[in-house]
Amino acid sequence: MGTVLKALLQQRHIQTLSAFNREYDRHAVKVDAGLVGCGPKKAQFYRWLSGEISGLPYPHHCRVLQSMFPGRSVDELFRSHDSATESSSTTRQRITDAPFSHTLLPRTADVEAVFPSRNAFACAMPPQQLFRGAATIDIVGISLNMLCQQYSDREIHQLLETGTKMRCLFLDPDGEEITRRESEEEQTPGALSGLTALNIAVLHRIHARSSEANAGSLRVRTYDRTARFNIVIVDSSLCVVQPYLPMARGLESPTFAVRKSEGAGIFDTFAGVFDDLWEHGKDVWHDRSR
């Protein structure tokens, strides 16, 4: 039969040990950074799913589980799950407290998490963790502060020298759309364009001192269209998306984490947005690897 925990993990499509521990670590960062990497081992995890345990898990596991399943007690998570006898009141509670179930409401298969702001996302997934070991990074937005301001020159250079391929697409600092965006955000004229030009200069400096072998690993383009989304795609599998809202800075926008899957989802939609903008963008400097 299995536990309520097992049923909830199946609803989220994270019922494998590796998928569960990735989610565990994302919540452990918020609870206590020292708990990252302390998720259950294989045998322990499958006892949690089957209910073959004599008591509740250790307190540190309980803290993380409560973060993963707000509105559910740890005791409830380890009760036997019997969908045939589940009461209507419990079903209503599942709609409000639990991730959407295929039997209750439709959901896109690849949305893993939603955060109220970029800061909330960065707390759960710092850029250093997001980009660690990445083979490819594609990023489009306005000033690309997630990369250029939250990641040091040394860290970006190290990524490039270890083989990471980057495509960075900025809103043109000399274009018409960035002026419109400054007005929309009620920014001082030149504030966004100056920051964007500064960040482009940061990447140009890093590119200039890259080894000849990795000269083409960093490509930078600009576009002059309405900025609608900040999109970061890592290894063509994980997509982080923010809409640009009227009268709000990018830091204040809700953030969606989307992982490519075989089912219906929105990953391909945003990957397509990036590809279209990149195709029509203008190179900032000549690629000396060609």
N, C-alpha and C positions, 0 to 999 in steps of 0.2 A: 504494500500500500504506500509506504513512505510518509514523510513528514510534511507539514505545511511549508517548511523551508524548501523542500524538494519541489513542491508545486509552484512556489513563487519563482524559484530559479528557472524552472522550465518556461514560465510565462515570459521571463526576461531573456531567454536563450543563453543563459550563463550556467548551465547545469554541469559543465565539465570542470575539472579541477583547475586547469589553467585559466579559464575564463573567470571562474569564481575568484581566484586569488588576485587577478588583475583588478576586479571590482573591489575586493577586500582592501587592497593597497590604496586605491583611490579614496576610500573612506577613512582608512587608517591615518592618512596624512592629516585629515581634519580633526581626528580624535586625539592622536598622539603620534607624532612622526616616528617615534621609536618603535612603533608597532608595524611599520612597513616591512614586509617580508616575513611576518609572523603568522601568516595564514595557515590553515590546517594542512597536514600531510595527507597523502592519498587515502590511507586506511581510515584515518580520523574523519576525513571529509565524507566518505561513503557511509560511515556509521551515522553521521549527522543526517544524511538523506534517508537512510533506512529507519532511523529511530532506535537503533541498537546501542543505546547509551544508557548509563545508569543514573545520570544526573545532567545538569546543565553544563555547558563548556566553561572553561576558565573565565574569570572576570574580564580579562582584556579582550577575549573573543566576544563576550556579551556586549561590551561597549561598542565594538565595531559593527556587530550585527544590528544593534539598535539604530546606528547611523544609517546602515544599508536599508533598513525596513522601518522607517518612522511610522508610528501609530500601531506597531505590533510589539507585544512583549516577547522577550526571549523564550519564556515558557510556552507561549502560543506557537512560536516557530517550530518547536520540537514536539508538538502534539501530532498525533496521527491525522493524516488528511483523508477525509472521506467525502468526496464531492457529492455522492448520492444522498447523504444525509445533511449536507450543509444547509443551514437555515436561510430563509430569505433575508433576515436581518444581517447575517454574516456576509451574504452576497452583496448587500448594499454597502457594507463596510469595506469590502474588497474594492468596490468601484472608487471609493474616496481615498482609501489608504494604500492600496497596492498598485503596482504597475498594471497597465491595461492588459487584460486577458483577451485572447482571440475570441473567446466565447461571450465577452461582454461588450467591448468596444473595438472598432478597427484601430490598428496601429501600423506605423511604418516599421518594417522589420529591422532597420539599421540605425535608428536613433537610440544611442546608448544612455545619454544623460543630457539634462537641460539645467543650465545655471542662470541665476538672475542677472549676472553681470560678468564682464571679463575678469574682474578681480576675484570673484568667487571661483571661476574656472581656474585661474592661475594659482589659487591656494590649493586646489585639488590636484592640478596638473601643472607644475611650474615648467617654463620653457625648457629648462635644462633636462627635465624628465621627458618632456614631449619630444624633443629633438635628439635625445641620446641614441647613438647608434643608427640614426636614420640613413638610408641609402639615398632617398630623394626628399626634397622639401620644396613644395610649390606654395607661394603665398602672394595674395593680392589684397589690397586695401587702400588706405590713404597714405599713411606715413610708415606703416609696418613697424610700429614700436615694439611689438612682441618680440621681434627678432633684433632690431637695431638698438633698442634702449634697454631691454631686459636681458639681453645676451651680450657678453663682453666681446671686444674685438678678438681677444685671444681664443675665446670659445668658438667663435665663428670660424676663425682661421684654422683651428684644430679640426673642426668638422670637415672643412674643405680638404685639408691635407690627409685626412683619413678616408677620403673617397666620397663624401656626401655631395650630391649634385643639387644645386639650388637654382630656382627660377623665382625672381622677385619682381613684382609688378606694382609700381607706385602710381598714385594719381599725379599727373603731370604738375609739378610745382609752378610751372609758367603757363598753365592752361586756364581756360575759363571756368571749368567745373570746380576747381579747388577754391576759386574766389567765391563761387556760389555757396560752397559748403561752409566756408568761413562765416558768411552772412547767416546761413541757416543755424549754425551753432552759436551765433552771436560772439564770434571770436574777433579779436583785434585784426584788422586787415594785415595780411602777411604772416600771421601766426602759424597757420597750417602749412603754407607754402615754404616758410623758412625752416620749419621742423622737417618737412619732407626733403627739402634740398640738403639739409644737414645729414639726414639718415642715408641719402643716396651717396653723399660724400664719404660717409663711414665705410660703406660697402666698396666704394671705389678705392679707398686707401687699402682695404684688405685685399682686394683683387690685385692691386699693383704689386703687393709683396708676396703674392702666392707663387709657388714654384711653377716653372714652365709646364710641367706635366699636369698640373691641376688648374691651368689658366682658364680652361673652359668650364670649370665646375660651378662658377658663380656667374649667372647671367641676370642682367637687370634691364627692365623695360619700363616705360611709362605709358599711361593711357589717359585720354581726356573725355571720358564719359561720366554720366552720373554715377557716383559711388553708391552702390546699393548694398554690398556685402563685403565683409572682411572674411576671407577664406584661407585656411591653412590646410594643406593636404600633405600628409606624411606617408611615404612609402606606398602611395597610390592605394591606401587601405583605410587610413583614419583621416577624417575631415572635421575640422573645427570651424564653425560658421557663426558669424554675427551679422545681423542686419544693421544698417546705419539708419537710426531713427531721427525724425525731425526734432530739432531743438534739443538734442542730446549728444554728448560726446561718446566716442566709441567705447570708452571704459564702462559706460552705464548701460550698454545694450545687453540683452539676454544672449547667452552663448549655448550653442548646440554641439554636442559631440556625436559624430555619425561614423559608423564603421561599415565598410563595404561588405555586403552579404549577397548570397545568391537569391534571396527573396526580394519582394518589392520594397523599395526604399528611395531615399533622396540623395544618396551619395553621388550617383551618376549625374544627377541634375546639377549639383554644384561643381563637380569636376568639369562638366561641360561649360559652365559659366567661366571658370578659370581658363579653359582652353580657348574659348572664343576671344576673351580679352587679351590673352597672350598672343594669339595669332595676329591681332590687329594692333598690338602695341609697337612702340618704337624703341629700338635699342639705345641705351644710354651711352655705351662705349663699344668700341670695336673688340670683338672676341679674338684675342691674340693667339688662340689655339688653332685658328683656322688658317 
